[in-house]
Every structure is written in C-alpha cells, then in structure tokens.
Amino acid sequence: MTVTIPAYEQHEGIFKITVTISDYCPKCGKKRGINTIHKGFSYDGSRRLVVDCWTNPCGHVDKYSEVREEVKQNVKKETEKKLKKMFHGKTGARRSKDIKLLEEGLRLSDGSNGPYIEDWFYIIHDRLDYLDPTGEEI
C-alpha cells in the first residue's frame, strides 16, 4: 500500500513523503483500507498539508507517527539484512570503508552535528542498491 503522509509531526504545510507500507493492519493482521484511500488534510497546529487518509475495515486507526515508525523499522530491517549479507565473511578496503561510513553515521545520530540515525539508514540503504551481495560495485 503506497500512501503520502506528513514527513514530520510539525510538517509546516510542505514536508510530506510517499511511502510503501504493509497491506495489513499492524495491530490485528487484517487488510488495511486500501480501497478507501482519499486526499485529506493534516494539521500541525498552524499549517495544513494535503495527504492520504484511509479507513481500515478492522476499525484500527493508523496514526501518521506510527506509519513513519513502521517505515523506519522496515528500512532498518532491510538495511541490516543487506549489510549482513554484504559483510558476511568479507574483508578488505570496501568493507572497511562501509563500516567507517556506518560508524560516522552512528556518531552523528544524535542530530547535533548531522542527520538522525534513520537518515543514515536511508543513506546506507540507497548505497547498498549499487552493490552486489559481495560488496562490489555493480
């Protein structure tokens, strides 16, 4: 299920992202309201943003903050899976370079000097799309 949601709680009326989430409710496992997706407004207290809204037949409400967390966890799991596959039994400069990039991302993850950790997972995830499972450039 692909939906457009506020990128942040305080979206300032402009920050939105389009994400793909499970077709199933994370609370009960029944189908989400795929056929009910429609445009609506999200208010951050001062500005409104046009985003997707939907109604789950099971009655559970998907809060945008929970959807963002679901996406973050999915990206994190996928990235960790790719990293394990890429680094499994590998040594050398490529592995060392990628590990240093990860360490730098973790060091800066408090947000005071750079991106938050979820931003680093997106950066690493995008980088891994250009590598095959052995860690070599494609």
Secondary structure, 3 states (H helix, E strand, C coil): CEEEEECCCCCCCCCEEEEECCCECCCCCCECCHHHCEEEEEECCCCEEEEEECCCCCCCCCCHHHHHHHHHHHHHHHHHHHHHHHHCCCCCHHHHHHHHHHHHHHHCCECCCCCEHHHHHHHHHHHHCCECCCCCEC
